[in-house]
Amino acid sequence: MSEQELQALRVRIDSLDEKILELISQRARCAQEVGRIKMASLAEGEEAIFYRPEREAQVLKRIMELNKGPLDNEEMARLFREIMSTCLALEQPLKVAYLGPEGTFSQAAVLKHFGQAVISKPMAAIDEIFREVAAGAVSFGVVPVENSTEGAINHTLDSFLEHDLVICGEVELRIHHHLLVAENTKTERITRIYSHAQSLAQCRKWLDAHYPNVERIAVSSNAEAAKRVKSEWNSAAIAGDMAAHLYDLTILADKIEDRPDNSTRFLIIGNQTVPATGDDKTSVIISMSNKPGALHELLIPFHTSGIDLTRIETRPSRSGKWTYVFFIDFMGHKDDPLVRSALEKIAQEAVGLKVLGSYPNAVL
């Protein structure tokens, strides 16, 4: 390609950048106008709702349907997620609590779902996230609920039994674990490896093969593990890219998770119900009598209505010894006629039924 052709392309790119800049500015002004109209139409004492999960999901899906490349659908959706996040911040910046400290996979899930313009607030425990959302100190919380390798996160399931909050969305995050060291680490003399218990479990085979005699110490989070390594010469940490960057650590070995498809699903919790989008999921808690065939009776209405169950977990009930509650996720919205009918039948047989929320299927 000649220099003249390159120069012509650069001129064209500059022209396109100017048009993109103007269009983004127009969109931002529209977002400001939306915020003004919402505030003006509020009744006395009513709070404005600026973030609408169903609207965001619909916009992103539409963008992916319209996309003709060469960028793939997910990359294009991520670009629009950031535009939407920044524009929403002009209306009202979102405050979102997550399992801290900074640099955890939970924070990465926040940024993936809400974009970089969100105000993220680290919390020390999952139950604290629930309390912050319930108190209105933050708009939403992001909590891990299951990992593809290690299964359910029981602290999250138990917190749903104690708090009346609504699931507003979900986000799935591919989890890549790295072995991290600091500048002062003597790599040939590592005697301990820090990480969260779940991460240690997800890298068990790799650790058995490469560091079989090194002590594995479970800490509150991967980010906490990364912080500890900074001040020790004989330790390493297992954590992700965000922690490595935040705490200025070197990746000694990358992607050491035992399963390459290792993913964690996070739930978005809040106080607002979400209208149907046509591609939704519902989560419920059901308590059944402790009798033979209880689970079978529970599943019959789902089967007869043709409702697709995507997850079922069992946890001990707080109401009595050897009694259990079922956490169930299924496709559909609670306002769908078939779903409503199935839940009504279940309610007639169950000791208790609690709809945790209906929300859009994860787009990204």
N, C-alpha and C positions, 0 to 999 in steps of 0.2 A: 504493500500500500504506500502510495507516494505521500510526501509531506503535505501536499495540497489537499489530498483526500482526508488526511487526518485532521487538518485544520477545519475543513468543512464540517466534519462530524463534531468537533469540539464546539463550533459555533451553534450547531443544531442542538447539542446537549445543553448549552448555556440558555438557549431560547426555551427549551422544554423545562429546565429548572425554574425559570422565571414564571412560566405558566403554572407549574406545580405549586410554587410558593404562593401565588395569588389564589389558587383554588383552596389550598389549606387555610389561608387567611379568611377566605369567604366562609369556609366551614366553621372556623373558630367563631366568627361573628354570629353565625346562625346558632351555635351552641350558647353564646351569651344571650341571645334573644330568647331562646328556649328557657333559660334560667330566669330571665326577667318575667316572662309570661307566667311561669310556674309560681314565682313569688307573689305576683300581683293577684293570682286567682286563689290564693290560700284563704281558707276560713280562719277565724280567730282561734288561736291555739293549735292550729294544724301545722304539721311539719311537711316541708316539701320533699318529695322523693326524686332525686336527681339521677341515680343509677338504676337502670332497668335491665336486669339480666336477660329477660326475654327479648328485648329490643336489640341489645348488643349481639346476642346469639344470631338473631335473624339477619342483622347487617353483615356479620362475618360470613355466614353461610351464603348470602347473596353474592358477596364479593368473590368467594371461592367458585361459585357457579358461573360468574361472569368472566373469571380469569382465563385468558387465552395464552399465558406464558410470555416469555420463557421462564419467568419465576414460577416455582411450583405453588400450589394452593396454600400450603402452610406458611411459606415465606411471605406471600402476599397478605395473608390474614394477619400475620404478626406486624407487618408494617401498618395496616389499618388499625390494629389494636392499639398501637402507640399513638396514632393520630387521635383516635377516640379517647384514649386515656388523657392526653394533653388537653383536648377540647373540654372534656368533662371537668378537669381541674379548674377551668375558667368559671364553670357554674358553681362548683363546690368541691374542693379536694377531698377525696375519700380517705378515711382513716381505717386501716385494716390491721388487726392483731394476728400474730403468728407465733409459732413455737421457736423462741430464740435460743441463743443470741444471734447477732447478725452473721450471715454466711451459711445458714442452714438450708436444707432442701425445702423446708417450709417457706422460707423467704423467697426462694427461687419460684415456688408455686404461686406466691402472691404476685410477683412481677410478671409471670407468664399469663396469669388470668386477668389482672387489672392493669398491667402496663407500668412503665417507669414513673409516671406522674403521681402514683398513689403515695400516701404517707403511711409507711409500714411501722408497726409498733411491736417490738419483740417482747414476748412473755416467757416466764420461767417454766410454766406447766400448761398442759392442755386445759385443765379445769379453769385456770386463770383466763384463758382466751374466752371460754364460755361466759365467765362472770363479767368480763369487760364488755362483751356484746350485749349481755342481758341488762347491764347498767346504762347502756347508751354511750359509754365512753369512746367507743369506736363504732363505725358503721357496720363492719363485717369482721368475721374471723375466718382463718384458714386452718383447718385441722386435718392431719393424716388419718385415713380410715382403714386402708388396707394396702398391703404390699404383695406383689405378684409372687414373691419367693417365700416370705414369712407369714403371710396371711393377715388376719384382722389386727387392728390396733385397739386393744381392749380398753385403754384409758379413754379413748374417744367414744366408744360404744357406751361405756358406763356413764360418761358425762351427759349423754342424751337422756339417760334415765332420770337425771337430777335436774335438768334445766329445760324450760319450755322455749326452745328456739326453733327457727325455721331453716331448713336447708334450701339455699337459694341458687346453688350451682355446684359444679364439680370441675376438677382439673386433674389430668393425668400427666405425671412427670417421669420421663425416662431417667433412671438413677444410674449414674456412672460414678463409681468409687475409685479414688486414687490413693496411693500411699505417698504421704507428704512428709517432707523434712524441712528443717530450718537451716540457715547459714552455718550455725554452730554445731549441727548434728554430725556426729562421727558415725557415718552410715555402716561401717563394718562392725560397730559395737552397740547396735541397737538392742536394748534389753526389754523394752516395753512398747506396746502399740495401743494408743488410745482411740476409741470411737464410741458411738452409740451402740447399744446392745444389738439393735436391729442390723446395723451396718456390719458389725463383727460377724453376725450370723450369715449375712448375705455374701461374705467373703471367706467363709470358713475353709473351703477346699483350697483356695489360693494360699491362705495363711498356713494351712497344714503342709503345703508343698514347699513354701519359700521361707517361712519363719516358724517351724514347728516347736521350737523351744523358747520362743519369746513370749513373755507374759502379755496377755490381752486384758486391757482394763476398760470396762464399760463406764462411760461418763454420760452426762445429761444430754449432750448433743454432739454432732460432728464438729460444729464450730467451737465448742468448748475444748474438744480434743485438739483442734488446730491451735488454739490459744496456748494450751499447755506446752506444746512442742516448742514454741518460741523461746521458752526459758530453760529448756533442758537439752543436754548434749547427747543423751543416750536413748531418746524416744522418737517415735514416729506417730503419725495420725492417719486415720482413714477418713477422708472427707471428699467433697466435690469441688468443682471448678470455682464456685463462688467463694468458698472458704480459702482455697489456695490463693486466689487473687487478693482477698480482703486482708489476709494475715501474712502476705508476702512469703509464701512457702514454695518450695520446689517439688515438682512431681517426680518422685523416684521411680514409681511404676504406675501406669495409667490403666484405667478400666479393668480393675482387678475383681469385679463382681463375678460370682460363680456362674450366673446366668446372663447372657447378653441382652435378654429381653426384660431385664429387671426394671420394674416400674412401680411407682407409688401413686395411689389415688387419694386426692385431697377433696374435702367438702368445704363449700363456702357457707358459713352460718350467719344468719342475720335475724331481723325481726319482721321482714316483709314477705308476703306470699307472692308467688310468681305466676302470672297467667300462662296459659298453654301456648306453645309454639308449633305444635304438630310433630315435634321430635323430642320427647321428654322422658324423664325417668321419675319415679316416685319411691320414697323410702318410708317404711312404716316400722313400728314396734308393736308386736302382738304378744299378749300373755294368754296362755291356754291352761286349762285345768290339768293337773298332773294325773293323767289317766292313759291307759293303752289306746293307741291310735290317734292321739291328740294332734301330732304333726300331720298325719294323713288327712284328718278333717280340715286342718288349716289350709292344706294345699288344694283341696278339691275345687273351691270356687275359682281359683286362679286357672286351674286346668280346664274347667268347663267354659270359662270365658275366653280361653285362648290367650291368656296374658303371659308374656315371656318373663320368667324370673331370672334376674342376672346375678343375685347373690343372696345367700341366707346364712346367718350366723346365730349362734346360741350363746346366751350369757345367763349366769345365775340371777334369779329374781331377788329383789330386795325385800319382797313380801313374805318369804318363807323358805325354810330349808328344803333342798331338793326340788324346787320349782324353778322354771326357766322362762325367759322371754326370747322371742325370735326377732332378729333384725332382718328385714327383707327389702331388697331393691327389686323393682320390676319396671318394665317398659310401659309408658303411658302416663297420662296426667290424671290427678285425682278427680278432675271435673269431667273426664271422658265418661260417657254413659256406661260402657262395659266395666271400667275400673270402679266407678261409683257403685254399680250393682254388686260386684264381687266384694267390695269392702263392707257393704251393708250386710251381706250374708255372713261374712266372717265376724262382724260385730255381734251378730245374734248368738254365735257359739263361743266367742272368746271371752275371757275374763276382762281383758282390756285391749283397746286398739288406739294407737296414737299415730297419726299421720305426721311424720317429721317434715314433709315438704315434697312438692313437685317442682322440677327444675329442668332447664334445657340440658340435653346431652352435651358433654364436653365437645367444643368445636376444635380446639387445639390440644 
